[in-house]
Structure formats: C-alpha cells, structure tokens
Amino acid sequence: MPVNPDIQGRVFAPTAPYLVGREKVREFARAVFSSSPLNFDVDAAITAGYTDIIAPPTFPVVVQEATLAQLLAEPDAGIDFTMVVHGEQRFSYTRPIVAGDELTATLTVTSVKTLGGNSMVTAESRIVDAGGSHVVTAISTLVVRGDV
C-alpha cells in the first residue's frame, strides 16, 4: 500500500509531557560525543546564564520520537515501517532545552511527495514547554521506499 497523500496537513494529539532529566541530557551528550561543559556541568551552565545543564542541539529527537510513533501507527497512513529510511532532520530553536523542562510535542504532516517510486513524508514536531512557550520545532523527512 502506498503512502496516503491525504495525511498531508494532519495534526496529531499532543504527546504526554516529557520531563528532561539531567542524566538523560548527560547520557545523550556522551552518545553524540559532546565535549561542552554546558551539557554536563551545572555550575558551568549556570555561569553561562542557564538554569541548569542544556541539551545538545539534536536532543529534541528524544521528544520527537513519540510524535513519529503516532504517525507510523496511523492505520490509514500507508507507511510500512520496514520500508522507512530517515532522509533528513532539522531543528528550529527559540531557546535551548534545559534540564528540568517539561516538554510536549505536537506533530503535523507538512508534506507528502512521490519521487521515483518512493514517498517522502515531511513532519514537523512543535515542542513547547509546560507554559506553552515554543522551544524547538523538529522537522523530519522520512523516505518510504516503494516496492522492491
């Protein structure tokens, strides 16, 4: 079944809140080989003007994962996860993610295109803090390979 083009424009329910923990930030920072003390040392982060350690720039994928799971589970989307390749990832920040943030994400499918027998699905996850203020938008393009 090909990807359903009618999912373009679909907005999913907000995810459950994700509490950003210090150790999760540190684990992620180690996984991406960050050497910034702002990702590990509370005192360094506070000296730099933050309330706690900040997450590396690609950390929003942790929060975004729940939104993409909604999309992949959508029965009428026509997305076979075994045929998905992650094509592109971008982030648009208002401010850094800080340990202690409680983040919620809402996914919107912004584009569905077909190219050479493959489908390209672009989805934006708008991530806000507990007060509803925008923190970051994570934009992913998934390539759904056609029949092989």
Secondary structure as GFF3:
##gff-version 3
##sequence-region A 1 148
A	DSSP	three_ten_helix	5	7	.	.	.	ID=ss1
A	DSSP	beta_strand	18	19	.	.	.	ID=ss2
A	DSSP	alpha_helix	22	31	.	.	.	ID=ss3
A	DSSP	three_ten_helix	37	39	.	.	.	ID=ss4
A	DSSP	alpha_helix	42	47	.	.	.	ID=ss5
A	DSSP	alpha_helix	60	73	.	.	.	ID=ss6
A	DSSP	three_ten_helix	81	83	.	.	.	ID=ss7
A	DSSP	beta_strand	84	93	.	.	.	ID=ss8
A	DSSP	beta_strand	102	115	.	.	.	ID=ss9
A	DSSP	beta_strand	118	128	.	.	.	ID=ss10
A	DSSP	beta_strand	134	144	.	.	.	ID=ss11
###
